[in-house]
Amino acid sequence: RDIRPILQAHCAPCHTKDDAEPPAALVLDDTADYDGLPGDYARLAADESARWGIPPLVKVGDQPAWRQSNASRYVRKFQSRRSLLMWKVFGARLDGWTNEDHPTETVPGDANTLPEGAEVGEADLDFNGSIMPPPASGVTPLSEDQKMTLARWIDLGCPINLGEGTDNEDYGWFLDDLRPTLAIGSPRPGENPAPLTEFLIGVADAYSGVNLATLSVTADFEVESRAAGVNLSDLFTPAGDGVLTLPLSNPISAVFTGTLNVEIADHQGNITRVRRSFHVKPDVGEGEGEGEGEGEGEGEGEGEGEGEGEGEGEGEGETEKPFAWLGCAAHPVESSAAERIQPGYTAVGDILMACVMVALISALLTPRPRK
């Protein structure tokens, strides 16, 4: 899908099976099947036993074999900088060595042409010639993006998707092996303020996509006249951007504890499950209120009852202090500047007094030099 078009457009015009002696004995337009692999891929990325082209110097038994992670003369898997294919594509050796750092045979594939005294195990490939395709060949050069695509392909281990175009095209190297994202926005885990007015779910999958038909939502309590354990997914409506919502016709306002179980799959079949335990707690305030309810102890000011009271309270009772979430109470607007800064003066005085006490104690405990 990604590599063959590059090879066919920029390499196969010269490296063709129609040529009796293709350059470097490399053919890149042969797509016939060889042991389950197409010929172009087999020559580049699955030729460890040196079936094609120029053989390696190393032999296993009597048979030549490419060593380490070399998949062929041209590709070393997971190491694009050490791959001859990339040297030719970029027009330079990329592994940090030079041709002189390792001995190389003068006739490719012939160990007898190594420099005198050189060991086969020390030999390495050289970069010779020019960039590919050759500038005078008339073939369009590769773009930088195409070169980097080849590099990434090698660094990933030369993946190939043999299922493309078949009944199994969803499996293989390009398998979607990541589960979809599933989040429950409402109810939140743990405590939720009353009233709880809706169930809110978010789903996403950037590969094979979310399969909404697999959505399952169950609760251990009755929802919208459906018994506990019955699937509620058909009651949810899309709200855009993968958000699904279920407004509750009877919001949960009283003290309540429950559990939701949600699951969904992508089109590959990967499943994500979320179990959400929560409880609802009514917000019992001390400020203005209407109706019947339970008071909180003895109130301050007018309008607050003692204990359990009825009626409408509209007095000047104690209300939630602004900035209470900061751990401090804001001073009333009508308070004077002296009142607002008095606590600061008190704190400074305490600090100064503490410093004086420390100095006195230190002076008393320090031994005096003898005369």
C-alpha positions as a printed NumPy array, in Angstrom:
array([[  0.   ,   0.   ,   0.   ],
       [  2.74 ,   2.461,   0.916],
       [  6.015,   0.978,  -0.34 ],
       [  5.236,  -0.752,  -3.626],
       [  4.   ,   2.435,  -5.374],
       [  7.341,   4.086,  -4.562],
       [  9.333,   1.135,  -5.87 ],
       [  7.275,   0.837,  -9.049],
       [  7.493,   4.534,  -9.885],
       [ 11.128,   5.21 ,  -9.008],
       [ 13.017,   1.876,  -8.953],
       [ 11.346,  -0.684, -11.198],
       [ 11.996,   1.253, -14.455],
       [ 15.622,   0.085, -14.141],
       [ 15.34 ,  -2.896, -11.776],
       [ 13.008,  -4.873, -13.992],
       [ 12.645,  -8.558, -14.738],
       [ 12.574,  -7.643, -18.409],
       [ 16.289,  -6.885, -18.17 ],
       [ 18.447,  -9.998, -18.431],
       [ 21.031,  -8.342, -16.182],
       [ 19.259,  -5.84 , -13.94 ],
       [ 21.434,  -3.454, -11.918],
       [ 22.902,  -5.186,  -8.817],
       [ 20.932,  -8.29 ,  -9.84 ],
       [ 17.903,  -6.742,  -8.124],
       [ 14.411,  -7.087,  -9.614],
       [ 11.655,  -4.948,  -8.122],
       [  8.735,  -5.448, -10.516],
       [  8.183,  -9.144,  -9.825],
       [  4.971,  -9.574,  -7.822],
       [  4.647, -13.337,  -8.288],
       [  4.033, -15.401,  -5.158],
       [  7.082, -16.959,  -3.477],
       [  6.162, -19.005,  -0.42 ],
       [  3.269, -16.685,   0.318],
       [  5.173, -13.439,  -0.311],
       [  5.223, -11.222,  -3.408],
       [  8.551, -11.216,  -5.25 ],
       [  9.416,  -7.541,  -4.736],
       [  8.937,  -7.847,  -0.977],
       [ 10.722, -11.208,  -0.784],
       [ 13.84 ,  -9.822,  -2.49 ],
       [ 14.093,  -6.808,  -0.206],
       [ 12.748,  -7.944,   3.144],
       [ 12.662, -11.758,   3.288],
       [ 15.847, -12.996,   1.609],
       [ 17.865, -14.054,   4.667],
       [ 18.985, -17.211,   2.831],
       [ 20.249, -15.175,  -0.156],
       [ 17.953, -16.732,  -2.708],
       [ 18.27 , -13.78 ,  -5.074],
       [ 20.923, -11.324,  -6.175],
       [ 24.459, -10.879,  -4.901],
       [ 25.172, -13.395,  -2.102],
       [ 26.73 , -12.57 ,   1.273],
       [ 30.234, -13.718,   2.217],
       [ 29.054, -15.433,   5.394],
       [ 27.873, -19.032,   5.07 ],
       [ 25.938, -21.302,   7.382],
       [ 27.134, -24.781,   6.487],
       [ 27.622, -24.526,   2.764],
       [ 24.812, -22.051,   2.217],
       [ 25.251, -18.258,   2.163],
       [ 23.143, -16.415,   4.737],
       [ 22.704, -12.814,   5.746],
       [ 23.604, -12.335,   9.398],
       [ 22.146, -10.348,  12.294],
       [ 18.962,  -8.497,  11.304],
       [ 19.79 ,  -8.327,   7.603],
       [ 16.716,  -9.371,   5.66 ],
       [ 18.652,  -9.108,   2.403],
       [ 21.67 ,  -7.348,   0.937],
       [ 19.626,  -4.152,   0.809],
       [ 17.663,  -4.064,   4.061],
       [ 18.628,  -4.494,   7.691],
       [ 15.358,  -4.61 ,   9.598],
       [ 14.849,  -2.005,  12.32 ],
       [ 18.022,  -0.202,  11.186],
       [ 17.388,   2.048,   8.204],
       [ 20.74 ,   3.802,   8.708],
       [ 22.509,   0.465,   8.23 ],
       [ 20.511,  -0.498,   5.139],
       [ 22.093,  -0.287,   1.675],
       [ 18.692,   0.588,   0.19 ],
       [ 18.604,   3.793,   2.221],
       [ 22.199,   4.676,   1.362],
       [ 21.317,   4.493,  -2.321],
       [ 18.073,   6.423,  -1.834],
       [ 19.814,   9.26 ,   0.053],
       [ 23.028,   9.06 ,  -1.972],
       [ 25.341,   8.653,   1.031],
       [ 26.389,   6.222,   3.703],
       [ 24.266,   6.898,   6.794],
       [ 25.641,   4.665,   9.574],
       [ 28.513,   6.846,  10.735],
       [ 31.249,   4.615,   9.274],
       [ 33.232,   4.959,   6.094],
       [ 34.044,   2.351,   3.479],
       [ 37.587,   2.212,   4.844],
       [ 36.482,   1.19 ,   8.343],
       [ 35.738,  -2.403,   7.256],
       [ 37.235,  -4.634,   4.564],
       [ 35.108,  -5.25 ,   1.473],
       [ 35.532,  -7.648,  -1.426],
       [ 36.385,  -6.118,  -4.78 ],
       [ 33.993,  -8.489,  -6.55 ],
       [ 30.638,  -8.362,  -4.737],
       [ 29.826, -11.732,  -3.205],
       [ 33.297, -13.252,  -3.741],
       [ 35.204, -13.769,  -0.474],
       [ 38.379, -14.543,  -2.427],
       [ 38.625, -10.886,  -3.425],
       [ 38.834,  -9.568,   0.148],
       [ 42.033,  -7.686,   1.059],
       [ 44.878,  -9.986,   2.109],
       [ 44.56 , -11.039,   5.737],
       [ 40.958,  -9.804,   6.084],
       [ 38.435, -12.044,   7.816],
       [ 34.992, -12.684,   6.384],
       [ 33.421, -11.796,   9.715],
       [ 34.987,  -8.325,   9.566],
       [ 33.676,  -7.493,   6.098],
       [ 30.919,  -5.009,   5.481],
       [ 29.072,  -3.484,   2.551],
       [ 30.382,  -0.34 ,   0.894],
       [ 28.492,   2.585,  -0.554],
       [ 29.512,   3.091,  -4.158],
       [ 28.034,   4.807,  -7.158],
       [ 25.442,   7.553,  -7.061],
       [ 22.068,   8.304,  -5.595],
       [ 19.137,   6.279,  -6.905],
       [ 17.495,   6.706,  -9.262],
       [ 20.569,   7.958, -11.161],
       [ 20.284,  11.632, -12.124],
       [ 20.704,  10.85 , -15.837],
       [ 18.199,   7.985, -15.886],
       [ 15.195,  10.137, -16.668],
       [ 13.347,   8.647, -13.691],
       [ 11.753,  11.105, -11.269],
       [ 13.765,  11.385,  -8.014],
       [ 12.141,  10.424,  -4.719],
       [ 10.673,  13.18 ,  -2.581],
       [ 11.849,  13.61 ,   1.014],
       [  8.523,  12.214,   2.236],
       [  8.994,   9.104,   0.107],
       [ 12.517,   8.61 ,   1.411],
       [ 11.3  ,   8.918,   5.003],
       [  8.453,   6.488,   4.278],
       [ 11.023,   3.892,   3.234],
       [ 13.105,   4.632,   6.34 ],
       [ 10.12 ,   4.256,   8.658],
       [  9.116,   1.027,   6.921],
       [ 12.546,  -0.472,   7.581],
       [ 12.654,   0.817,  11.155],
       [  9.297,  -0.859,  11.794],
       [ 10.687,  -4.204,  10.626],
       [  9.365,  -4.091,   7.028],
       [  5.678,  -4.789,   7.733],
       [  3.445,  -6.191,   5.012],
       [ -0.322,  -6.561,   4.982],
       [ -1.055,  -9.808,   3.188],
       [ -4.774,  -9.611,   3.963],
       [ -5.474,  -6.47 ,   1.961],
       [ -8.098,  -7.131,  -0.674],
       [ -9.126, -10.432,   0.938],
       [-11.718, -11.479,   3.487],
       [ -9.032, -11.097,   6.152],
       [ -7.912,  -7.579,   5.311],
       [ -8.844,  -6.37 ,   8.795],
       [ -6.173,  -8.637,  10.263],
       [ -2.419,  -8.754,   9.907],
       [  0.162,  -6.029,  10.395],
       [ -2.403,  -3.258,  10.084],
       [ -4.665,  -4.832,  12.673],
       [ -6.389,  -2.301,  14.909],
       [ -5.198,  -3.581,  18.281],
       [ -6.214,  -0.539,  20.342],
       [ -9.433,  -0.434,  22.32 ],
       [-11.826,   2.465,  21.748],
       [-11.93 ,   5.364,  24.162],
       [-14.933,   5.352,  26.491],
       [-15.652,   7.955,  29.157],
       [-18.625,   8.555,  31.426],
       [-19.145,  12.264,  31.976],
       [-22.225,  11.936,  34.159],
       [-22.551,  10.606,  36.758],
       [-19.08 ,  11.367,  38.061],
       [-17.355,   8.755,  40.219],
       [-18.138,   9.077,  43.908],
       [-20.306,  11.926,  45.099],
       [-22.61 ,  13.851,  42.754],
       [-24.679,  16.857,  43.797],
       [-28.426,  16.537,  43.47 ],
       [-30.264,  16.584,  41.232],
       [-28.639,  14.162,  38.769],
       [-30.413,  15.066,  35.532],
       [-28.693,  12.981,  32.828],
       [-26.333,  10.178,  31.898],
       [-23.55 ,  11.381,  29.615],
       [-21.144,   9.14 ,  27.66 ],
       [-18.252,   9.96 ,  25.301],
       [-16.817,   7.488,  22.767],
       [-14.039,   7.72 ,  20.165],
       [-11.813,   5.482,  18.037],
       [ -9.324,   6.867,  15.519],
       [ -8.614,   3.635,  13.639],
       [-11.388,   1.222,  12.657],
       [-14.008,   3.457,  14.289],
       [-16.592,   3.012,  17.037],
       [-19.315,   0.466,  16.394],
       [-22.335,   2.099,  18.048],
       [-24.389,  -1.043,  17.557],
       [-22.293,  -2.694,  20.275],
       [-23.025,  -0.047,  22.916],
       [-24.372,  -1.542,  26.136],
       [-25.443,   0.466,  29.181],
       [-26.938,  -1.235,  32.212],
       [-27.661,  -0.075,  35.759],
       [-28.271,  -1.869,  39.023],
       [-31.379,   0.254,  39.536],
       [-34.483,   1.125,  37.558],
       [-34.028,   3.775,  34.85 ],
       [-36.835,   5.256,  32.753],
       [-39.188,   2.453,  33.834],
       [-36.679,  -0.205,  32.786],
       [-35.715,  -2.797,  35.337],
       [-32.184,  -3.128,  36.66 ],
       [-29.884,  -4.947,  34.242],
       [-31.866,  -4.076,  31.098],
       [-29.851,  -2.452,  28.276],
       [-30.451,   1.29 ,  28.074],
       [-28.335,   2.037,  24.996],
       [-31.301,   2.709,  22.702],
       [-32.412,   5.526,  25.004],
       [-29.233,   7.514,  24.366],
       [-29.193,  10.156,  21.629],
       [-26.111,  11.614,  19.866],
       [-25.12 ,  15.108,  20.951],
       [-22.221,  15.499,  18.51 ],
       [-18.473,  14.689,  18.582],
       [-19.007,  11.196,  19.956],
       [-21.115,  12.368,  22.918],
       [-24.243,  10.391,  23.824],
       [-26.784,  11.633,  26.33 ],
       [-29.78 ,  10.238,  28.212],
       [-31.834,  12.949,  29.95 ],
       [-33.598,  11.56 ,  33.011],
       [-37.323,  12.259,  33.084],
       [-37.184,  11.797,  36.845],
       [-33.913,  13.357,  38.039],
       [-32.323,  11.716,  41.059],
       [-32.718,  14.214,  43.89 ],
       [-32.678,  12.123,  47.065],
       [-29.753,  10.36 ,  48.676],
       [-28.937,   7.547,  46.281],
       [-26.21 ,   5.007,  45.474],
       [-25.916,   3.089,  42.199],
       [-23.649,   1.565,  39.561],
       [-23.563,   1.891,  35.772],
       [-21.881,  -0.65 ,  33.478],
       [-20.994,   0.64 ,  30.007],
       [-19.189,  -1.13 ,  27.183],
       [-18.565,  -0.524,  23.502],
       [-16.458,  -2.085,  20.718],
       [-14.737,  -0.756,  17.621],
       [-15.187,  -2.317,  14.186],
       [-12.118,  -4.486,  14.748],
       [-13.827,  -6.035,  17.774],
       [-11.763,  -4.461,  20.566],
       [-13.969,  -3.817,  23.6  ],
       [-13.711,  -1.187,  26.326],
       [-15.709,  -1.526,  29.54 ],
       [-16.245,   1.036,  32.284],
       [-17.924,   0.362,  35.639],
       [-19.036,   3.551,  37.394],
       [-20.126,   3.502,  41.031],
       [-21.609,   6.758,  42.292],
       [-23.873,   8.288,  44.862],
       [-26.074,  11.36 ,  44.903],
       [-26.138,  13.689,  47.862],
       [-28.552,  16.583,  48.131],
       [-26.89 ,  19.939,  48.714],
       [-28.142,  21.03 ,  52.159],
       [-27.474,  24.777,  52.426],
       [-27.851,  27.258,  55.256],
       [-28.919,  30.237,  53.175],
       [-32.204,  31.345,  51.839],
       [-34.601,  28.566,  51.099],
       [-38.193,  27.708,  50.541],
       [-40.387,  24.871,  51.542],
       [-40.079,  22.245,  54.2  ],
       [-36.807,  20.719,  55.157],
       [-34.334,  19.97 ,  57.85 ],
       [-32.404,  22.867,  59.302],
       [-28.804,  22.55 ,  60.392],
       [-28.526,  23.173,  64.096],
       [-29.117,  26.598,  65.511],
       [-29.136,  29.314,  62.884],
       [-27.625,  32.748,  63.112],
       [-29.72 ,  35.792,  62.459],
       [-33.24 ,  36.047,  61.258],
       [-34.807,  33.557,  58.96 ],
       [-33.072,  30.428,  60.237],
       [-34.911,  28.027,  62.409],
       [-33.641,  25.655,  65.021],
       [-33.618,  21.962,  64.291],
       [-36.334,  20.903,  61.909],
       [-38.394,  23.78 ,  60.637],
       [-41.064,  24.594,  58.107],
       [-41.83 ,  27.623,  56.014],
       [-39.973,  30.142,  53.977],
       [-36.785,  31.646,  55.304],
       [-35.849,  35.006,  53.908],
       [-33.825,  36.525,  56.674],
       [-30.315,  37.762,  56.963],
       [-29.049,  34.338,  57.729],
       [-25.557,  33.05 ,  57.249],
       [-24.83 ,  32.207,  53.609],
       [-21.959,  30.489,  51.858],
       [-18.843,  32.561,  52.263],
       [-17.231,  33.778,  49.038],
       [-13.792,  32.316,  48.336],
       [-14.401,  29.55 ,  50.873],
       [-12.759,  27.176,  48.402],
       [ -9.515,  29.061,  48.979],
       [ -9.59 ,  28.115,  52.623],
       [-10.387,  31.614,  53.811],
       [-13.438,  33.824,  54.193],
       [-13.739,  37.105,  52.341],
       [-14.401,  40.188,  54.432],
       [-17.805,  41.839,  54.011],
       [-17.887,  44.806,  51.725],
       [-19.17 ,  47.046,  54.512],
       [-16.281,  46.28 ,  56.855],
       [-13.797,  49.041,  57.461],
       [-10.212,  49.015,  56.232],
       [ -8.985,  48.761,  59.825],
       [-11.109,  45.681,  60.379],
       [ -9.821,  44.063,  57.235],
       [ -6.147,  44.58 ,  58.017],
       [ -6.328,  44.007,  61.765],
       [ -5.673,  40.243,  61.416],
       [ -2.519,  41.068,  59.454],
       [ -1.245,  43.357,  62.21 ],
       [ -1.915,  40.664,  64.775],
       [  0.055,  38.103,  62.779],
       [  3.046,  40.466,  62.366],
       [  3.024,  41.246,  66.068],
       [  3.046,  37.576,  66.93 ],
       [  6.005,  36.986,  64.645],
       [  7.986,  39.894,  66.124],
       [  7.257,  38.711,  69.664],
       [  8.44 ,  35.208,  68.773],
       [ 11.678,  36.593,  67.328],
       [ 12.344,  38.598,  70.486],
       [ 11.777,  35.541,  72.678],
       [ 14.138,  33.438,  70.576],
       [ 16.829,  36.117,  70.804],
       [ 16.482,  36.368,  74.61 ],
       [ 16.635,  32.621,  75.108],
       [ 19.652,  32.387,  72.84 ],
       [ 21.446,  35.112,  74.81 ],
       [ 20.738,  33.414,  78.114],
       [ 21.961,  30.045,  76.928],
       [ 25.145,  31.26 ,  75.244],
       [ 28.112,  30.715,  77.609],
       [ 30.016,  33.882,  78.456],
       [ 33.789,  33.895,  77.867],
       [ 35.938,  33.841,  80.951],
       [ 38.112,  36.84 ,  81.669]])
